[in-house]
Amino acid sequence: MPRAFAAILLAVMIAFPAYRSLARSPDLADAWNGAEINWRDIRAGIYEASQSGKTAIMVFHAPWCSACKSYRAVFKDPRIVEASKNFVMILIDADADKMTNGAFSPDGTYVPRTLFVNSEGDVSPTLVGKDPQYPHSLDVNNPDELLSLMLKAAPAEGEQAPEAAKRT
């Protein structure tokens, strides 16, 4: 489903180039350290990931969610800020964008949910947290789990990311 959704979204953006210029900072980006992390909305993020070949990190949240509010602090950690530069960072309000929330829900639509998505729209089945019931729910109080996954996903200079290497 994510691949089909990404393909449709990309087709719309290619067919209507002016649509890309409507990209804006996602709602609540400031609360998620938007001053230091270049959050994209779903349209701009999918387009950039498909064009750059970078992995996207999609963070699904809800304004009412207390765990999401705690998770925001993880993105203020300087190590996360630095690592985020190697990814296309996409922030999605799960309540406001129900279509995207449903399209990228490999194991449910719970929040907060962090997905590593390759440039072809495939959600990584291996870049997940420790909770078997909610594998895309990461530690909301400590940046170490997210940072570990980011380091696994980010390619070293001149190398492919492990997920990409499996496909070649």
HELIX and SHEET records of a PDB file:
HELIX    1   1 PRO A    2  ALA A   15  1                                  14    
HELIX    2   2 PRO A   17  ARG A   20  1                                   4    
HELIX    3   3 ALA A   29  TRP A   32  5                                   4    
HELIX    4   4 ILE A   42  SER A   52  1                                  11    
HELIX    5   5 SER A   66  TYR A   71  1                                   6    
HELIX    6   6 ARG A   72  LYS A   76  5                                   5    
HELIX    7   7 PRO A   78  SER A   84  1                                   7    
HELIX    8   8 LYS A   98  ALA A  103  1                                   6    
HELIX    9   9 ASP A  144  ALA A  153  1                                  10    
HELIX   10  10 PRO A  162  ARG A  167  1                                   6    
SHEET    1   A 4 TRP A  39  ARG A  40  0                                        
SHEET    2   A 4 VAL A  88  ASP A  93  1                                        
SHEET    3   A 4 ALA A  56  HIS A  61  1                                        
SHEET    4   A 4 ARG A 113  VAL A 117 -1                                        
END                                                                             
